[in-house]
């Protein structure tokens, strides 16, 4: 089970590093990739990106270093909340194609949260 959790944490980490980095530090590229990014404030996009990047740190570092490993499931819960809010945002905008990614990442984050508690 530990191996499966680490694999999922790696998948989540890679996905959130990609999206978080683009949202936080490559705003123009984010606007090209995600139409919603040009319709909300740059500050909100930046904030979401930073939250995702901090979430990745919390998802990996505490468990890997065995320093406060209880923070890993909390980070997974936090990322699950971010993804759930994103899914709700896409539903409100009738962007149903975007929700599939949200559901997959939500399921993976919940798996890590439950598995690491």
C-alpha positions as CSV (number, residue, x, y, z in Angstrom):
1,X,0.0,0.0,0.0
2,X,2.9,2.4,0.8
3,X,4.2,1.9,-2.7
4,X,0.8,2.7,-4.3
5,X,0.5,5.8,-2.1
6,X,3.9,7.0,-3.2
7,X,3.0,6.4,-6.9
8,X,-0.2,8.4,-6.5
9,X,1.6,11.1,-4.5
10,X,4.1,11.4,-7.4
11,X,1.4,11.6,-10.0
12,X,-0.4,14.3,-8.0
13,X,2.8,16.1,-7.4
14,X,3.7,16.2,-11.1
15,X,0.3,17.4,-12.1
16,X,0.1,20.1,-9.5
17,X,3.6,21.3,-10.1
18,X,2.8,21.7,-13.8
19,X,-0.5,23.5,-13.2
20,X,0.6,25.5,-10.2
21,X,3.8,26.7,-11.8
22,X,2.0,27.8,-14.9
23,X,-0.7,29.6,-12.9
24,X,1.8,31.3,-10.5
25,X,4.7,32.1,-12.8
26,X,3.5,31.8,-16.5
27,X,0.3,33.7,-16.5
28,X,0.2,34.4,-20.2
29,X,0.8,30.7,-21.0
30,X,-1.9,29.8,-18.4
31,X,-4.4,32.2,-20.2
32,X,-3.6,30.4,-23.5
33,X,-4.1,26.9,-22.0
34,X,-7.1,27.6,-19.8
35,X,-9.7,30.1,-21.1
36,X,-11.0,30.7,-17.6
37,X,-7.7,32.2,-16.5
38,X,-8.2,35.3,-18.6
39,X,-11.7,35.8,-17.2
40,X,-10.7,36.0,-13.5
41,X,-8.2,38.2,-11.9
42,X,-4.5,37.6,-12.3
43,X,-4.2,37.6,-8.5
44,X,-6.7,34.8,-8.1
45,X,-4.8,32.7,-10.7
46,X,-1.5,33.4,-9.0
47,X,-3.0,32.5,-5.6
48,X,-4.4,29.2,-6.9
49,X,-1.0,28.4,-8.4
50,X,0.9,29.1,-5.1
51,X,-1.6,27.1,-3.1
52,X,-1.1,24.1,-5.5
53,X,2.7,24.4,-5.2
54,X,2.6,24.6,-1.4
55,X,0.2,21.7,-1.4
56,X,2.8,19.6,-3.4
57,X,5.5,20.4,-0.8
58,X,3.1,19.3,1.9
59,X,2.1,16.2,0.0
60,X,5.7,14.9,-0.4
61,X,8.2,16.5,2.0
62,X,6.7,15.5,5.4
63,X,6.2,11.9,4.4
64,X,9.6,11.6,2.7
65,X,11.6,13.2,5.6
66,X,9.4,11.6,8.3
67,X,9.2,15.1,9.9
68,X,5.6,15.8,10.8
69,X,4.3,13.1,8.4
70,X,0.8,13.9,9.6
71,X,0.9,17.0,7.4
72,X,0.8,14.8,4.2
73,X,-2.8,13.7,4.6
74,X,-3.7,17.3,5.5
75,X,-2.0,18.5,2.3
76,X,-3.9,15.9,0.3
77,X,-7.2,17.1,1.8
78,X,-6.3,20.7,1.0
79,X,-5.5,19.8,-2.6
80,X,-8.8,17.8,-2.8
81,X,-10.6,20.9,-1.7
82,X,-8.8,23.0,-4.4
83,X,-9.8,20.5,-7.1
84,X,-13.4,20.2,-5.8
85,X,-13.7,24.0,-5.9
86,X,-12.3,23.9,-9.4
87,X,-14.9,21.4,-10.5
88,X,-17.7,23.5,-9.0
89,X,-16.3,26.5,-10.9
90,X,-16.3,24.5,-14.2
91,X,-19.8,23.3,-13.6
92,X,-21.0,26.8,-13.0
93,X,-19.4,27.9,-16.3
94,X,-20.8,24.8,-18.1
95,X,-17.2,23.7,-18.9
96,X,-18.1,20.0,-18.6
97,X,-15.0,18.7,-20.5
98,X,-12.8,20.2,-17.8
99,X,-14.4,18.3,-14.9
100,X,-13.0,14.9,-15.8
101,X,-9.5,16.0,-14.8
102,X,-10.9,17.4,-11.6
103,X,-12.6,14.2,-10.7
104,X,-9.5,12.1,-11.3
105,X,-7.3,14.4,-9.2
106,X,-10.0,14.6,-6.5
107,X,-10.1,10.8,-6.3
108,X,-6.3,10.5,-6.2
109,X,-6.0,13.2,-3.5
110,X,-8.7,11.5,-1.4
111,X,-6.9,8.1,-1.8
112,X,-3.7,9.7,-0.4
113,X,-5.6,11.5,2.4
114,X,-7.3,8.3,3.5
115,X,-4.3,6.1,3.0
116,X,-1.9,8.4,4.9
117,X,-4.3,9.1,7.9
